[in-house]
Amino acid sequence: MGMKKRKLKAWQMSTRLLYAMIGVTAVVFALFYLVGYDMPYVFDPDYNAPLLTDIVLIFIYLMVVGAVGVLVFSLYKAAKIRSAEKVVNGIPVARIKRWSAMAFVAMLVLAYVVGSADPLSVNGKTFSDAMWLKVADMFIYAVFAMLLAAVVAVAVSVGGSAMRRKNRKKEEK
């Protein structure tokens, strides 16, 4: 089987897997909202205790475990394929990977240090576990920092493309 056919089959398989996952997700959440959603909580009738909450949680845990598994497999496969390549097309790939990983870890550590440990009121009860409060803040800050970095990267990329086009037009004249 040729390389093109193998890639096409892999694409078809991943597309079918995506559709299956979307379908299962839709069914699980439809069941969650349609079957026993309005059941009152035994100890406090002001709150709901949906009947299928456990199924939704198990489904989410399975999705997270599956995503982590695919991530680990992809990292292993990518490292195996590209382990010997330090420079690709004049770009120092290994150095960029190393500095990106170190910057990410530094960002997480800084976000944890800066994170707040002030107690929160959750459902009328005080939550005061300082470590988990700081971890939650760490992830929130990290997400915002990565979104900002993505926006800046897109702006630099678009700006660079515009400059290259402008320079190309000058060279053609």
C-alpha positions as CSV (number, residue, x, y, z in Angstrom):
1,M,0.0,0.0,0.0
2,G,1.4,3.4,-1.0
3,M,2.1,6.2,1.4
4,K,-0.8,8.3,0.1
5,K,-3.3,5.5,0.6
6,R,-2.0,4.9,4.2
7,K,-2.3,8.6,5.0
8,L,-5.8,8.7,3.5
9,K,-6.9,5.6,5.6
10,A,-5.4,7.2,8.7
11,W,-7.3,10.4,8.0
12,Q,-10.5,8.5,7.4
13,M,-10.0,6.6,10.7
14,S,-9.3,9.7,12.7
15,T,-12.4,11.4,11.1
16,R,-14.6,8.4,12.1
17,L,-13.1,8.4,15.6
18,L,-13.9,12.1,15.9
19,Y,-17.5,11.6,14.8
20,A,-17.9,8.6,17.2
21,M,-16.5,10.7,20.1
22,I,-18.9,13.6,19.3
23,G,-21.8,11.1,19.1
24,V,-21.0,9.5,22.4
25,T,-20.5,12.9,24.0
26,A,-23.9,14.1,22.8
27,V,-25.6,10.9,24.0
28,V,-24.0,11.1,27.4
29,F,-24.9,14.7,28.0
30,A,-28.4,14.3,26.5
31,L,-29.0,11.4,29.0
32,F,-27.6,13.5,31.8
33,Y,-30.0,16.4,31.1
34,L,-33.0,14.3,30.1
35,V,-33.0,11.4,32.7
36,G,-33.4,12.4,36.3
37,Y,-31.8,15.8,36.1
38,D,-34.3,17.5,38.4
39,M,-33.9,15.1,41.3
40,P,-33.5,17.1,44.6
41,Y,-30.3,16.6,46.7
42,V,-31.2,14.5,49.8
43,F,-29.4,16.6,52.4
44,D,-30.4,20.0,50.9
45,P,-33.5,20.1,48.6
46,D,-32.5,23.5,47.2
47,Y,-29.8,21.8,45.1
48,N,-30.2,19.3,42.3
49,A,-28.6,15.8,42.4
50,P,-28.8,14.6,38.8
51,L,-29.1,10.8,38.5
52,L,-26.4,10.3,35.9
53,T,-23.7,12.5,37.3
54,D,-21.4,9.5,37.9
55,I,-21.7,8.5,34.3
56,V,-20.7,12.0,33.1
57,L,-17.8,12.1,35.5
58,I,-16.5,8.6,34.4
59,F,-16.9,9.6,30.8
60,I,-14.8,12.8,31.4
61,Y,-12.2,10.8,33.3
62,L,-12.0,8.3,30.4
63,M,-11.6,11.2,27.9
64,V,-8.8,12.8,29.9
65,V,-7.0,9.5,30.3
66,G,-7.4,8.9,26.5
67,A,-6.1,12.4,25.7
68,V,-3.1,11.9,28.0
69,G,-2.4,8.5,26.4
70,V,-2.6,10.0,22.9
71,L,-0.3,12.8,24.0
72,V,2.3,10.5,25.5
73,F,2.2,8.2,22.4
74,S,2.5,11.3,20.1
75,L,5.4,12.6,22.1
76,Y,7.2,9.3,22.0
77,K,6.6,8.9,18.3
78,A,7.8,12.4,17.5
79,A,10.9,12.1,19.7
80,K,11.7,8.8,18.0
81,I,11.4,10.3,14.5
82,R,13.1,13.6,15.1
83,S,15.6,12.7,17.8
84,A,18.6,13.1,15.5
85,E,17.5,16.4,13.9
86,K,19.0,19.4,15.8
87,V,18.7,21.9,12.9
88,V,16.0,21.8,10.3
89,N,16.2,24.1,7.3
90,G,18.6,26.3,9.2
91,I,16.2,26.5,12.2
92,P,17.7,25.3,15.6
93,V,14.8,23.0,16.4
94,A,16.3,21.4,19.5
95,R,17.2,24.8,21.1
96,I,13.7,26.1,20.4
97,K,12.1,23.0,22.0
98,R,14.4,23.2,25.1
99,W,13.8,26.9,25.6
100,S,10.1,26.6,25.1
101,A,9.8,23.8,27.7
102,M,11.9,25.8,30.2
103,A,9.8,28.9,29.6
104,F,6.6,26.9,30.1
105,V,7.9,25.4,33.4
106,A,9.1,28.9,34.6
107,M,5.7,30.4,33.7
108,L,3.9,27.7,35.8
109,V,6.2,28.2,38.7
110,L,5.8,32.0,38.5
111,A,2.0,31.7,38.2
112,Y,1.9,29.4,41.3
113,V,4.0,31.8,43.3
114,V,1.8,34.8,42.3
115,G,-1.4,32.9,42.7
116,S,-3.8,33.8,45.5
117,A,-4.4,31.6,48.6
118,D,-7.4,33.7,49.9
119,P,-10.3,31.5,51.0
120,L,-13.3,31.2,48.7
121,S,-17.0,30.7,49.4
122,V,-18.2,27.7,47.4
123,N,-21.9,26.7,47.7
124,G,-22.1,28.5,51.0
125,K,-19.0,26.8,52.5
126,T,-15.5,28.2,52.8
127,F,-12.8,26.5,50.8
128,S,-9.4,27.4,52.3
129,D,-6.9,24.8,51.0
130,A,-4.1,27.2,50.1
131,M,-2.3,24.7,47.8
132,W,-5.3,24.0,45.6
133,L,-6.3,27.6,45.5
134,K,-2.8,28.5,44.2
135,V,-2.9,25.6,41.7
136,A,-6.2,26.8,40.3
137,D,-4.9,30.3,40.0
138,M,-1.7,28.9,38.4
139,F,-3.7,27.2,35.6
140,I,-5.9,30.2,35.0
141,Y,-2.9,32.5,34.7
142,A,-1.1,30.0,32.5
143,V,-4.1,29.7,30.1
144,F,-4.3,33.5,29.8
145,A,-0.5,33.8,29.3
146,M,-0.6,31.1,26.6
147,L,-3.6,32.8,24.9
148,L,-1.7,36.1,24.9
149,A,1.4,34.4,23.5
150,A,-0.8,32.8,20.7
151,V,-2.3,36.2,19.8
152,V,1.2,37.8,19.8
153,A,2.5,34.9,17.6
154,V,-0.3,35.3,15.1
155,A,0.2,39.1,15.0
156,V,4.0,38.7,14.4
157,S,3.4,36.0,11.8
158,V,0.8,38.1,9.9
159,G,3.0,41.2,10.2
160,G,6.0,39.2,9.0
161,S,4.0,37.9,6.0
162,A,2.9,41.4,5.1
163,M,6.5,42.6,5.3
164,R,7.8,39.8,3.1
165,R,5.1,40.5,0.5
166,K,6.0,44.2,0.6
167,N,9.7,43.4,0.2
168,R,9.0,41.0,-2.7
169,K,7.0,43.7,-4.5
170,K,9.9,46.2,-4.1
171,E,12.3,43.6,-5.5
172,E,10.1,42.9,-8.5
173,K,10.0,46.6,-9.5
